[in-house]
Amino acid sequence: MKKEIFKHEIRIIKDTFSRLLRRNAETNLIKLIKKTHPADLAIVFRYFNEDEQLQVFNLMPKSDETVEFLIELDDTLVASLLNLEKPEKIVNLIQDASANDQSYLLGILKENQSQSVIDLLKIEEKEEIEEIMGYPEDSAGTMMTTDVFTLYQDTTCGDAIKALQDQKDAEMVFYLYITNEDDNLVGVASLRALATTPSDKILNEIMVKRVHTVRPETDQEDVAQIVAQYNYLAVPVVDSDNFLLGIVTVDDVVDVIREEATEDFLQMAGAGKDREILLKSSWENAKARLPWLFASWIGGIIAASIIGRFEYMLESFIALAAFIPVIIGMGGNIGTQSSTIIVRGMATGRIELGNEFKILFKEIRVGLILGSLYGLLLGLFANFKFIDTDPLLGVVVGLSICCSMLLATAVGSFTPLILRKLDIDPAIATGPFVTTSIDILGVLLYFFIAGSLLNI
């Protein structure tokens, strides 16, 4: 119900923008832009054509809401908007934004334009941005917020509350990060603990000393896993000397989880891993999917060659040809299901080192159960459909689909586990590689069983 209400509200905002754009009602458009939440505006923005997008963006004021809108917007659209702007205007737009937001937006721009903007920023801002942009892509360092509120460990709770009241720009003050005399992170305390503790107690007495931290080079997916596992609102980022560099907040982690999930599903479907593939041109879209489909094409050629090799069987027992699509289709489907379950389990931490074989054998048992069931059903159908043929046809078809589905679950489950051992992204396993290999093996198995039982 809430989803339908949200869709309805977005549709109303979209229709209102479209009506005002047709009338070129700039005054009313500016009012509507100010009233619309940046996240909602980013969704509606995708429905505009290029001229309308440019018109709306030019009407947006220099404000935190405009920067938030750009952060919410797809990278492709951000690039198309800012690449047309002069460096001076971009500086004017982002100069009051946080360093991680600035570095994120600058990372989308072309290198020469990005450098021109950085050169125009203040010295301290320039150094901070260059440091953040120097970290590996998709790492904790590129995500972290550097505006962190810290307190000395011997500060009393009363003084801490007073200091906290003066902090207007600090990010995520649900946690208080506590340091020693060398500015090393030594503990963390929740805002609740601070508020419910007598004012004369010092922070060292109430803080949690065992703090989960990450390094700036830590992959963003690992950071997301820590947040999800321990239900944190933020994770501190420290250097080798345990000096607090910044924090990664839960709102950024939610975006990471969504992006990583989208990327994994695209890879599993064999559509590349570009999260913004829907915004690409037809040619760019086709180019991204070309290598994946080429693997399927090669597999199809091999499968066709195998079928041609056993042409003599089909000529003497034509009914065999009717069940080839079923054998291939059922094997491919259950293989993709198994590999999707395994890849998702690894991504969410459900499949760890030590329990892989337990999960593998469980999936194989599932394949055996489903294969036996559908083998029985298809065998009975074959005998009723081709009642005048050899009664062993039902046995051949039933046994083939059972073995094909059993093999498919094994391949679909085993391949991602092997790829992880080889330090290759397991998400790529569920694309054409699994389905193509299952098609080839399934056809081979089918003709082998038919040749053995029907004596062709």
C-alpha positions as a Markdown table, in Angstrom:
| # | Residue | x | y | z |
|---|---|---|---|---|
| 1 | Met | 0.0 | 0.0 | 0.0 |
| 2 | Lys | 2.8 | 2.4 | 0.9 |
| 3 | Lys | 4.6 | 1.6 | -2.4 |
| 4 | Glu | 1.4 | 2.5 | -4.3 |
| 5 | Ile | 1.1 | 5.8 | -2.4 |
| 6 | Phe | 4.7 | 6.7 | -3.2 |
| 7 | Lys | 4.2 | 5.9 | -6.9 |
| 8 | His | 1.1 | 8.0 | -6.9 |
| 9 | Glu | 2.9 | 11.0 | -5.4 |
| 10 | Ile | 5.8 | 10.7 | -7.8 |
| 11 | Arg | 3.3 | 10.6 | -10.7 |
| 12 | Ile | 1.6 | 13.8 | -9.5 |
| 13 | Ile | 5.0 | 15.6 | -9.1 |
| 14 | Lys | 6.0 | 14.4 | -12.6 |
| 15 | Asp | 2.8 | 15.6 | -14.2 |
| 16 | Thr | 3.0 | 18.9 | -12.5 |
| 17 | Phe | 6.6 | 19.5 | -13.7 |
| 18 | Ser | 5.6 | 18.4 | -17.2 |
| 19 | Arg | 2.6 | 20.9 | -17.3 |
| 20 | Leu | 4.8 | 23.8 | -16.0 |
| 21 | Leu | 7.6 | 23.0 | -18.4 |
| 22 | Arg | 5.1 | 23.0 | -21.4 |
| 23 | Arg | 3.9 | 26.5 | -20.2 |
| 24 | Asn | 7.5 | 27.6 | -19.5 |
| 25 | Ala | 6.3 | 28.8 | -16.1 |
| 26 | Glu | 9.7 | 29.5 | -14.5 |
| 27 | Thr | 8.4 | 31.2 | -11.4 |
| 28 | Asn | 6.1 | 28.3 | -10.6 |
| 29 | Leu | 8.9 | 25.8 | -11.5 |
| 30 | Ile | 11.3 | 27.5 | -9.0 |
| 31 | Lys | 8.6 | 27.2 | -6.3 |
| 32 | Leu | 8.0 | 23.5 | -7.1 |
| 33 | Ile | 11.7 | 22.7 | -7.1 |
| 34 | Lys | 12.1 | 24.3 | -3.6 |
| 35 | Lys | 9.1 | 22.2 | -2.3 |
| 36 | Thr | 10.2 | 18.9 | -3.8 |
| 37 | His | 12.6 | 16.7 | -1.9 |
| 38 | Pro | 15.9 | 16.2 | -3.7 |
| 39 | Ala | 15.5 | 12.4 | -3.7 |
| 40 | Asp | 12.0 | 12.8 | -5.3 |
| 41 | Leu | 13.3 | 15.3 | -7.8 |
| 42 | Ala | 16.1 | 12.9 | -8.8 |
| 43 | Ile | 13.5 | 10.3 | -9.6 |
| 44 | Val | 11.3 | 12.6 | -11.6 |
| 45 | Phe | 14.3 | 14.1 | -13.4 |
| 46 | Arg | 14.8 | 10.8 | -15.3 |
| 47 | Tyr | 11.5 | 11.3 | -17.1 |
| 48 | Phe | 12.5 | 14.7 | -18.7 |
| 49 | Asn | 14.2 | 15.0 | -22.0 |
| 50 | Glu | 17.6 | 16.7 | -22.3 |
| 51 | Asp | 16.3 | 20.2 | -22.9 |
| 52 | Glu | 13.8 | 19.9 | -19.9 |
| 53 | Gln | 16.6 | 18.5 | -17.7 |
| 54 | Leu | 18.8 | 21.5 | -18.5 |
| 55 | Gln | 16.0 | 23.9 | -18.0 |
| 56 | Val | 15.1 | 22.5 | -14.5 |
| 57 | Phe | 18.8 | 22.4 | -13.5 |
| 58 | Asn | 19.4 | 26.0 | -14.5 |
| 59 | Leu | 16.5 | 27.1 | -12.3 |
| 60 | Met | 17.9 | 25.3 | -9.2 |
| 61 | Pro | 19.5 | 27.6 | -6.6 |
| 62 | Lys | 23.0 | 27.2 | -5.1 |
| 63 | Ser | 22.1 | 25.3 | -2.0 |
| 64 | Asp | 22.7 | 22.1 | 0.0 |
| 65 | Glu | 19.5 | 20.7 | -1.6 |
| 66 | Thr | 20.9 | 21.1 | -5.1 |
| 67 | Val | 24.1 | 19.2 | -4.0 |
| 68 | Glu | 21.9 | 16.5 | -2.4 |
| 69 | Phe | 19.9 | 16.3 | -5.6 |
| 70 | Leu | 23.1 | 15.7 | -7.7 |
| 71 | Ile | 24.3 | 13.0 | -5.2 |
| 72 | Glu | 20.9 | 11.2 | -5.6 |
| 73 | Leu | 21.0 | 11.5 | -9.4 |
| 74 | Asp | 22.5 | 8.9 | -11.7 |
| 75 | Asp | 26.1 | 9.4 | -12.6 |
| 76 | Thr | 25.4 | 9.6 | -16.3 |
| 77 | Leu | 22.9 | 12.4 | -15.8 |
| 78 | Val | 25.2 | 14.3 | -13.4 |
| 79 | Ala | 28.0 | 14.1 | -16.0 |
| 80 | Ser | 25.8 | 15.4 | -18.8 |
| 81 | Leu | 24.7 | 18.4 | -16.6 |
| 82 | Leu | 28.0 | 19.4 | -15.1 |
| 83 | Asn | 30.2 | 18.8 | -18.2 |
| 84 | Leu | 28.4 | 21.8 | -19.8 |
| 85 | Glu | 29.2 | 24.1 | -16.9 |
| 86 | Lys | 32.2 | 26.3 | -16.3 |
| 87 | Pro | 34.5 | 25.3 | -13.5 |
| 88 | Glu | 33.7 | 28.6 | -11.7 |
| 89 | Lys | 30.0 | 27.7 | -11.5 |
| 90 | Ile | 30.7 | 24.1 | -10.3 |
| 91 | Val | 33.0 | 25.5 | -7.5 |
| 92 | Asn | 30.3 | 28.0 | -6.5 |
| 93 | Leu | 27.8 | 25.1 | -6.4 |
| 94 | Ile | 29.9 | 22.6 | -4.3 |
| 95 | Gln | 32.1 | 24.8 | -2.2 |
| 96 | Asp | 29.9 | 24.4 | 0.9 |
| 97 | Ala | 29.4 | 20.7 | 0.5 |
| 98 | Ser | 31.2 | 18.0 | 2.6 |
| 99 | Ala | 34.5 | 16.8 | 1.2 |
| 100 | Asn | 33.2 | 13.3 | 0.4 |
| 101 | Asp | 30.3 | 14.8 | -1.6 |
| 102 | Gln | 32.7 | 17.1 | -3.4 |
| 103 | Ser | 35.0 | 14.3 | -4.3 |
| 104 | Tyr | 32.1 | 12.1 | -5.4 |
| 105 | Leu | 30.8 | 14.7 | -7.8 |
| 106 | Leu | 34.3 | 15.6 | -9.1 |
| 107 | Gly | 35.0 | 11.9 | -9.7 |
| 108 | Ile | 32.1 | 11.8 | -12.2 |
| 109 | Leu | 33.5 | 14.7 | -14.3 |
| 110 | Lys | 36.2 | 14.4 | -17.0 |
| 111 | Glu | 39.7 | 14.5 | -15.6 |
| 112 | Asn | 40.7 | 17.9 | -17.0 |
| 113 | Gln | 37.4 | 19.5 | -15.9 |
| 114 | Ser | 37.7 | 18.0 | -12.5 |
| 115 | Gln | 41.3 | 19.3 | -12.1 |
| 116 | Ser | 40.2 | 22.8 | -13.1 |
| 117 | Val | 37.6 | 22.8 | -10.4 |
| 118 | Ile | 40.0 | 21.5 | -7.7 |
| 119 | Asp | 42.5 | 24.2 | -8.7 |
| 120 | Leu | 39.9 | 26.9 | -7.9 |
| 121 | Leu | 39.0 | 25.5 | -4.5 |
| 122 | Lys | 40.5 | 26.7 | -1.2 |
| 123 | Ile | 43.9 | 25.2 | -0.2 |
| 124 | Glu | 42.5 | 23.2 | 2.7 |
| 125 | Glu | 39.5 | 21.9 | 0.7 |
| 126 | Lys | 41.8 | 21.0 | -2.2 |
| 127 | Glu | 44.1 | 18.9 | 0.0 |
| 128 | Glu | 41.2 | 17.1 | 1.6 |
| 129 | Ile | 39.6 | 16.3 | -1.7 |
| 130 | Glu | 42.8 | 15.1 | -3.3 |
| 131 | Glu | 43.4 | 12.9 | -0.3 |
| 132 | Ile | 39.9 | 11.3 | -0.6 |
| 133 | Met | 40.2 | 10.9 | -4.4 |
| 134 | Gly | 43.5 | 9.2 | -3.9 |
| 135 | Tyr | 42.0 | 6.2 | -2.2 |
| 136 | Pro | 41.0 | 3.2 | -4.3 |
| 137 | Glu | 37.7 | 3.3 | -6.1 |
| 138 | Asp | 34.7 | 1.9 | -4.2 |
| 139 | Ser | 36.7 | 1.9 | -0.9 |
| 140 | Ala | 35.9 | 3.2 | 2.6 |
| 141 | Gly | 38.2 | 6.2 | 2.0 |
| 142 | Thr | 36.1 | 7.5 | -0.9 |
| 143 | Met | 32.9 | 7.1 | 1.1 |
| 144 | Met | 33.9 | 8.5 | 4.4 |
| 145 | Thr | 32.8 | 11.8 | 5.9 |
| 146 | Thr | 35.7 | 13.7 | 7.5 |
| 147 | Asp | 33.6 | 16.1 | 9.6 |
| 148 | Val | 33.7 | 13.9 | 12.7 |
| 149 | Phe | 33.0 | 15.1 | 16.3 |
| 150 | Thr | 35.6 | 13.7 | 18.7 |
| 151 | Leu | 36.2 | 14.1 | 22.4 |
| 152 | Tyr | 39.1 | 13.5 | 24.8 |
| 153 | Gln | 38.7 | 10.4 | 27.0 |
| 154 | Asp | 39.0 | 12.4 | 30.3 |
| 155 | Thr | 36.2 | 14.7 | 29.4 |
| 156 | Thr | 33.2 | 14.6 | 31.8 |
| 157 | Cys | 29.8 | 13.6 | 30.4 |
| 158 | Gly | 28.5 | 17.1 | 31.4 |
| 159 | Asp | 31.2 | 18.9 | 29.4 |
| 160 | Ala | 30.7 | 16.5 | 26.5 |
| 161 | Ile | 27.0 | 17.4 | 26.3 |
| 162 | Lys | 27.9 | 21.1 | 26.3 |
| 163 | Ala | 30.5 | 20.6 | 23.6 |
| 164 | Leu | 28.0 | 18.6 | 21.5 |
| 165 | Gln | 25.5 | 21.4 | 21.6 |
| 166 | Asp | 28.0 | 23.7 | 19.9 |
| 167 | Gln | 28.5 | 21.2 | 17.0 |
| 168 | Lys | 26.1 | 22.0 | 14.2 |
| 169 | Asp | 28.1 | 20.6 | 11.2 |
| 170 | Ala | 29.2 | 17.3 | 12.8 |
| 171 | Glu | 28.0 | 14.2 | 10.9 |
| 172 | Met | 26.2 | 11.3 | 12.7 |
| 173 | Val | 26.5 | 12.4 | 16.3 |
| 174 | Phe | 24.5 | 9.4 | 17.5 |
| 175 | Tyr | 28.0 | 8.1 | 18.4 |
| 176 | Leu | 30.8 | 10.0 | 20.2 |
| 177 | Tyr | 34.3 | 9.0 | 19.1 |
| 178 | Ile | 36.7 | 9.2 | 21.9 |
| 179 | Thr | 40.5 | 9.8 | 21.6 |
| 180 | Asn | 43.5 | 9.8 | 23.8 |
| 181 | Glu | 46.3 | 12.4 | 24.2 |
| 182 | Asp | 47.8 | 11.3 | 20.8 |
| 183 | Asp | 44.5 | 11.7 | 19.0 |
| 184 | Asn | 44.2 | 7.9 | 18.6 |
| 185 | Leu | 40.7 | 6.4 | 18.6 |
| 186 | Val | 40.3 | 4.5 | 21.9 |
| 187 | Gly | 36.6 | 4.1 | 22.2 |
| 188 | Val | 33.1 | 5.0 | 21.3 |
| 189 | Ala | 30.0 | 6.0 | 23.3 |
| 190 | Ser | 26.4 | 6.2 | 22.2 |
| 191 | Leu | 24.4 | 9.4 | 22.7 |
| 192 | Arg | 22.0 | 7.4 | 24.8 |
| 193 | Ala | 24.8 | 6.4 | 27.2 |
| 194 | Leu | 26.0 | 10.0 | 27.4 |
| 195 | Ala | 22.5 | 11.3 | 28.2 |
| 196 | Thr | 21.7 | 8.7 | 30.9 |
| 197 | Thr | 25.1 | 9.0 | 32.8 |
| 198 | Pro | 25.8 | 11.3 | 35.7 |
| 199 | Ser | 27.5 | 14.5 | 34.4 |
| 200 | Asp | 30.6 | 14.1 | 36.6 |
| 201 | Lys | 31.6 | 10.7 | 35.1 |
| 202 | Ile | 34.3 | 10.8 | 32.5 |
| 203 | Leu | 33.9 | 9.3 | 29.0 |
| 204 | Asn | 36.6 | 6.7 | 29.6 |
| 205 | Glu | 34.3 | 5.0 | 32.1 |
| 206 | Ile | 31.3 | 4.7 | 29.8 |
| 207 | Met | 32.9 | 4.2 | 26.4 |
| 208 | Val | 33.0 | 0.9 | 24.5 |
| 209 | Lys | 36.7 | 0.2 | 24.1 |
| 210 | Arg | 36.4 | -2.6 | 21.5 |
| 211 | Val | 35.6 | -0.6 | 18.4 |
| 212 | His | 35.0 | -2.1 | 14.9 |
| 213 | Thr | 37.1 | 0.0 | 12.5 |
| 214 | Val | 38.0 | -0.2 | 8.9 |
| 215 | Arg | 41.0 | 1.1 | 6.9 |
| 216 | Pro | 40.5 | 3.7 | 4.1 |
| 217 | Glu | 41.5 | 1.0 | 1.6 |
| 218 | Thr | 38.8 | -1.4 | 2.8 |
| 219 | Asp | 36.3 | -2.4 | 0.0 |
| 220 | Gln | 32.9 | -0.7 | 0.4 |
| 221 | Glu | 31.2 | -4.1 | 0.3 |
| 222 | Asp | 33.1 | -5.2 | 3.4 |
| 223 | Val | 32.1 | -2.0 | 5.1 |
| 224 | Ala | 28.5 | -2.6 | 4.2 |
| 225 | Gln | 28.7 | -6.2 | 5.6 |
| 226 | Ile | 30.0 | -4.8 | 9.0 |
| 227 | Val | 27.1 | -2.3 | 9.2 |
| 228 | Ala | 24.5 | -4.9 | 8.3 |
| 229 | Gln | 25.9 | -7.5 | 10.7 |
| 230 | Tyr | 26.2 | -5.3 | 13.7 |
| 231 | Asn | 23.4 | -2.8 | 12.9 |
| 232 | Tyr | 25.8 | 0.2 | 13.3 |
| 233 | Leu | 24.8 | 3.7 | 12.2 |
| 234 | Ala | 28.4 | 4.5 | 11.3 |
| 235 | Val | 31.8 | 2.8 | 11.1 |
| 236 | Pro | 35.0 | 4.8 | 11.9 |
| 237 | Val | 37.8 | 4.8 | 9.3 |
| 238 | Val | 41.3 | 4.8 | 10.8 |
| 239 | Asp | 44.9 | 4.8 | 9.5 |
| 240 | Ser | 47.7 | 2.4 | 10.5 |
| 241 | Asp | 48.4 | 4.5 | 13.7 |
| 242 | Asn | 44.7 | 4.2 | 14.7 |
| 243 | Phe | 44.2 | 8.0 | 13.9 |
| 244 | Leu | 40.5 | 8.7 | 13.1 |
| 245 | Leu | 40.3 | 9.8 | 9.5 |
| 246 | Gly | 36.5 | 9.9 | 9.2 |
| 247 | Ile | 33.3 | 7.8 | 9.4 |
| 248 | Val | 31.2 | 5.9 | 6.9 |
| 249 | Thr | 27.5 | 6.5 | 7.7 |
| 250 | Val | 24.6 | 4.1 | 7.2 |
| 251 | Asp | 23.0 | 6.2 | 4.5 |
| 252 | Asp | 26.1 | 5.8 | 2.3 |
| 253 | Val | 26.1 | 2.1 | 3.1 |
| 254 | Val | 22.5 | 1.7 | 2.0 |
| 255 | Asp | 23.5 | 3.1 | -1.3 |
| 256 | Val | 26.4 | 0.7 | -1.5 |
| 257 | Ile | 24.2 | -2.3 | -0.8 |
| 258 | Arg | 21.7 | -1.2 | -3.5 |
| 259 | Glu | 24.5 | -0.6 | -6.0 |
| 260 | Glu | 26.3 | -3.9 | -5.3 |
| 261 | Ala | 23.1 | -5.9 | -5.5 |
| 262 | Thr | 22.2 | -4.2 | -8.8 |
| 263 | Glu | 25.7 | -4.9 | -10.2 |
| 264 | Asp | 25.5 | -8.6 | -9.0 |
| 265 | Phe | 22.1 | -9.2 | -10.6 |
| 266 | Leu | 23.2 | -7.6 | -13.9 |
| 267 | Gln | 26.3 | -9.8 | -14.0 |
| 268 | Met | 24.2 | -12.9 | -13.1 |
| 269 | Ala | 21.9 | -12.1 | -15.9 |
| 270 | Gly | 24.8 | -11.7 | -18.3 |
| 271 | Ala | 24.1 | -8.0 | -19.0 |
| 272 | Gly | 27.5 | -6.6 | -17.9 |
| 273 | Lys | 27.8 | -4.8 | -14.6 |
| 274 | Asp | 27.1 | -1.2 | -15.5 |
| 275 | Arg | 24.5 | -0.1 | -12.9 |
| 276 | Glu | 23.3 | 2.7 | -15.2 |
| 277 | Ile | 22.7 | 0.5 | -18.2 |
| 278 | Leu | 19.2 | 1.7 | -18.7 |
| 279 | Leu | 20.5 | 5.3 | -19.2 |
| 280 | Lys | 23.0 | 4.3 | -21.9 |
| 281 | Ser | 22.4 | 4.6 | -25.6 |
| 282 | Ser | 21.3 | 1.5 | -27.6 |
| 283 | Trp | 24.8 | 1.1 | -29.0 |
| 284 | Glu | 26.5 | 1.3 | -25.5 |
| 285 | Asn | 23.9 | -1.1 | -24.1 |
| 286 | Ala | 24.5 | -3.6 | -26.9 |
| 287 | Lys | 28.3 | -3.2 | -26.6 |
| 288 | Ala | 28.2 | -4.0 | -22.9 |
| 289 | Arg | 26.2 | -7.2 | -23.4 |
| 290 | Leu | 28.0 | -8.3 | -26.6 |
| 291 | Pro | 30.8 | -10.4 | -24.9 |
| 292 | Trp | 28.4 | -12.1 | -22.6 |
| 293 | Leu | 26.0 | -13.1 | -25.4 |
| 294 | Phe | 29.0 | -14.2 | -27.5 |
| 295 | Ala | 29.7 | -16.9 | -24.9 |
| 296 | Ser | 26.1 | -18.0 | -25.2 |
| 297 | Trp | 26.5 | -18.0 | -29.0 |
| 298 | Ile | 29.6 | -20.2 | -28.8 |
| 299 | Gly | 27.8 | -22.6 | -26.4 |
| 300 | Gly | 24.8 | -22.7 | -28.8 |
| 301 | Ile | 27.1 | -23.6 | -31.7 |
| 302 | Ile | 28.7 | -26.4 | -29.7 |
| 303 | Ala | 25.3 | -27.7 | -28.6 |
| 304 | Ala | 24.1 | -27.6 | -32.3 |
| 305 | Ser | 27.2 | -29.5 | -33.3 |
| 306 | Ile | 26.5 | -32.1 | -30.7 |
| 307 | Ile | 22.9 | -32.5 | -31.9 |
| 308 | Gly | 24.2 | -32.8 | -35.5 |
| 309 | Arg | 26.6 | -35.5 | -34.4 |
| 310 | Phe | 23.7 | -37.6 | -33.1 |
| 311 | Glu | 21.5 | -36.9 | -36.2 |
| 312 | Tyr | 21.3 | -40.6 | -36.9 |
| 313 | Met | 19.5 | -41.1 | -33.5 |
| 314 | Leu | 16.9 | -38.4 | -34.3 |
| 315 | Glu | 16.3 | -40.0 | -37.8 |
| 316 | Ser | 15.6 | -43.4 | -36.3 |
| 317 | Phe | 13.8 | -42.1 | -33.3 |
| 318 | Ile | 12.2 | -38.7 | -34.2 |
| 319 | Ala | 10.4 | -38.5 | -30.8 |
| 320 | Leu | 13.7 | -37.7 | -29.1 |
| 321 | Ala | 13.9 | -34.3 | -30.8 |
| 322 | Ala | 10.6 | -33.2 | -29.1 |
| 323 | Phe | 12.2 | -33.3 | -25.6 |
| 324 | Ile | 15.5 | -31.5 | -26.3 |
| 325 | Pro | 14.1 | -28.0 | -25.4 |
| 326 | Val | 12.7 | -29.3 | -22.1 |
| 327 | Ile | 16.0 | -30.9 | -21.1 |
| 328 | Ile | 18.0 | -27.8 | -21.9 |
| 329 | Gly | 15.4 | -25.4 | -20.4 |
| 330 | Met | 14.9 | -27.2 | -17.1 |
| 331 | Gly | 18.6 | -27.7 | -16.6 |
| 332 | Gly | 19.4 | -24.0 | -17.4 |
| 333 | Asn | 16.7 | -22.7 | -15.0 |
| 334 | Ile | 17.6 | -24.8 | -12.0 |
| 335 | Gly | 21.3 | -24.1 | -12.6 |
| 336 | Thr | 20.7 | -20.4 | -12.6 |
| 337 | Gln | 18.6 | -20.7 | -9.5 |
| 338 | Ser | 21.3 | -22.6 | -7.6 |
| 339 | Ser | 24.1 | -20.2 | -8.7 |
| 340 | Thr | 22.0 | -17.1 | -7.7 |
| 341 | Ile | 21.4 | -18.6 | -4.3 |
| 342 | Ile | 25.1 | -19.3 | -3.8 |
| 343 | Val | 26.2 | -15.9 | -5.0 |
| 344 | Arg | 23.7 | -14.1 | -2.9 |
| 345 | Gly | 24.6 | -16.2 | 0.1 |
| 346 | Met | 28.3 | -15.2 | -0.3 |
| 347 | Ala | 27.4 | -11.6 | -0.8 |
| 348 | Thr | 25.3 | -11.5 | 2.5 |
| 349 | Gly | 27.9 | -13.5 | 4.5 |
| 350 | Arg | 25.6 | -16.6 | 4.8 |
| 351 | Ile | 28.2 | -18.8 | 3.0 |
| 352 | Glu | 31.5 | -18.6 | 4.7 |
| 353 | Leu | 34.7 | -20.6 | 4.6 |
| 354 | Gly | 34.0 | -24.0 | 6.1 |
| 355 | Asn | 30.3 | -24.4 | 5.2 |
| 356 | Glu | 30.6 | -24.4 | 1.4 |
| 357 | Phe | 30.4 | -28.2 | 1.0 |
| 358 | Lys | 27.4 | -28.4 | 3.3 |
| 359 | Ile | 25.6 | -25.8 | 1.1 |
| 360 | Leu | 26.8 | -27.6 | -2.1 |
| 361 | Phe | 25.5 | -31.0 | -1.0 |
| 362 | Lys | 22.2 | -29.4 | 0.1 |
| 363 | Glu | 21.7 | -27.9 | -3.4 |
| 364 | Ile | 22.6 | -31.2 | -5.0 |
| 365 | Arg | 19.9 | -32.9 | -2.9 |
| 366 | Val | 17.5 | -30.2 | -4.0 |
| 367 | Gly | 18.4 | -31.0 | -7.6 |
| 368 | Leu | 17.9 | -34.7 | -7.0 |
| 369 | Ile | 14.5 | -34.2 | -5.5 |
| 370 | Leu | 13.2 | -31.8 | -8.2 |
| 371 | Gly | 14.9 | -33.8 | -11.0 |
| 372 | Ser | 13.2 | -37.1 | -9.8 |
| 373 | Leu | 9.8 | -35.3 | -9.6 |
| 374 | Tyr | 10.0 | -33.7 | -13.0 |
| 375 | Gly | 11.6 | -36.8 | -14.5 |
| 376 | Leu | 8.7 | -38.9 | -13.4 |
| 377 | Leu | 6.2 | -36.4 | -14.7 |
| 378 | Leu | 8.0 | -36.0 | -18.1 |
| 379 | Gly | 8.5 | -39.7 | -18.4 |
| 380 | Leu | 4.8 | -40.4 | -18.0 |
| 381 | Phe | 3.9 | -37.6 | -20.4 |
| 382 | Ala | 6.3 | -39.1 | -23.0 |
| 383 | Asn | 4.7 | -42.5 | -22.8 |
| 384 | Phe | 1.2 | -41.0 | -23.1 |
| 385 | Lys | 2.1 | -38.6 | -25.9 |
| 386 | Phe | 4.1 | -41.1 | -28.0 |
| 387 | Ile | 2.1 | -44.2 | -27.1 |
| 388 | Asp | 3.1 | -46.1 | -30.2 |
| 389 | Thr | 6.8 | -45.8 | -29.6 |
| 390 | Asp | 9.2 | -47.8 | -27.5 |
| 391 | Pro | 8.0 | -47.7 | -23.8 |
| 392 | Leu | 11.6 | -47.0 | -22.8 |
| 393 | Leu | 11.3 | -43.5 | -24.2 |
| 394 | Gly | 9.6 | -42.4 | -21.0 |
| 395 | Val | 12.5 | -43.9 | -19.0 |
| 396 | Val | 15.1 | -42.2 | -21.3 |
| 397 | Val | 13.4 | -38.8 | -21.0 |
| 398 | Gly | 12.7 | -39.1 | -17.3 |
| 399 | Leu | 16.2 | -40.2 | -16.4 |
| 400 | Ser | 17.8 | -37.6 | -18.7 |
| 401 | Ile | 15.9 | -34.6 | -17.1 |
| 402 | Cys | 16.7 | -36.0 | -13.6 |
| 403 | Cys | 20.4 | -36.3 | -14.4 |
| 404 | Ser | 20.4 | -32.9 | -16.2 |
| 405 | Met | 18.9 | -31.1 | -13.3 |
| 406 | Leu | 21.2 | -32.8 | -10.8 |
| 407 | Leu | 24.2 | -31.9 | -12.9 |
| 408 | Ala | 22.9 | -28.3 | -13.3 |
| 409 | Thr | 22.6 | -27.7 | -9.5 |
| 410 | Ala | 26.1 | -29.1 | -9.0 |
| 411 | Val | 27.6 | -26.8 | -11.8 |
| 412 | Gly | 25.5 | -23.8 | -10.7 |
| 413 | Ser | 26.6 | -24.2 | -7.0 |
| 414 | Phe | 30.2 | -25.3 | -7.5 |
| 415 | Thr | 31.2 | -22.7 | -10.1 |
| 416 | Pro | 30.8 | -19.6 | -7.8 |
| 417 | Leu | 32.6 | -21.4 | -5.0 |
| 418 | Ile | 35.6 | -22.2 | -7.3 |
| 419 | Leu | 35.7 | -18.6 | -8.7 |
| 420 | Arg | 35.8 | -17.2 | -5.1 |
| 421 | Lys | 38.8 | -19.5 | -4.4 |
| 422 | Leu | 40.5 | -18.1 | -7.5 |
| 423 | Asp | 39.7 | -14.5 | -6.2 |
| 424 | Ile | 37.3 | -13.8 | -9.1 |
| 425 | Asp | 34.0 | -12.1 | -8.6 |
| 426 | Pro | 31.5 | -15.0 | -8.2 |
| 427 | Ala | 28.7 | -12.9 | -9.7 |
| 428 | Ile | 30.0 | -13.5 | -13.2 |
| 429 | Ala | 29.5 | -17.2 | -12.7 |
| 430 | Thr | 25.7 | -17.1 | -13.1 |
| 431 | Gly | 25.6 | -15.5 | -16.6 |
| 432 | Pro | 26.0 | -17.4 | -19.8 |
| 433 | Phe | 28.8 | -19.5 | -18.4 |
| 434 | Val | 26.6 | -21.7 | -16.2 |
| 435 | Thr | 23.6 | -21.9 | -18.6 |
| 436 | Thr | 25.8 | -22.6 | -21.7 |
| 437 | Ser | 27.8 | -25.3 | -19.9 |
| 438 | Ile | 24.6 | -26.9 | -18.7 |
| 439 | Asp | 23.1 | -26.8 | -22.2 |
| 440 | Ile | 26.1 | -28.6 | -23.6 |
| 441 | Leu | 26.4 | -31.2 | -20.8 |
| 442 | Gly | 22.6 | -31.7 | -20.8 |
| 443 | Val | 22.4 | -32.5 | -24.5 |
| 444 | Leu | 25.4 | -34.9 | -24.3 |
| 445 | Leu | 23.9 | -36.7 | -21.3 |
| 446 | Tyr | 20.5 | -37.0 | -23.1 |
| 447 | Phe | 22.0 | -38.6 | -26.2 |
| 448 | Phe | 24.2 | -40.9 | -24.1 |
| 449 | Ile | 21.3 | -42.2 | -22.1 |
| 450 | Ala | 19.1 | -42.6 | -25.2 |
| 451 | Gly | 21.9 | -44.5 | -27.1 |
| 452 | Ser | 22.5 | -46.8 | -24.1 |
| 453 | Leu | 18.8 | -47.6 | -23.3 |
| 454 | Leu | 17.2 | -47.6 | -26.8 |
| 455 | Asn | 20.1 | -49.4 | -28.5 |
| 456 | Ile | 20.2 | -46.9 | -31.4 |
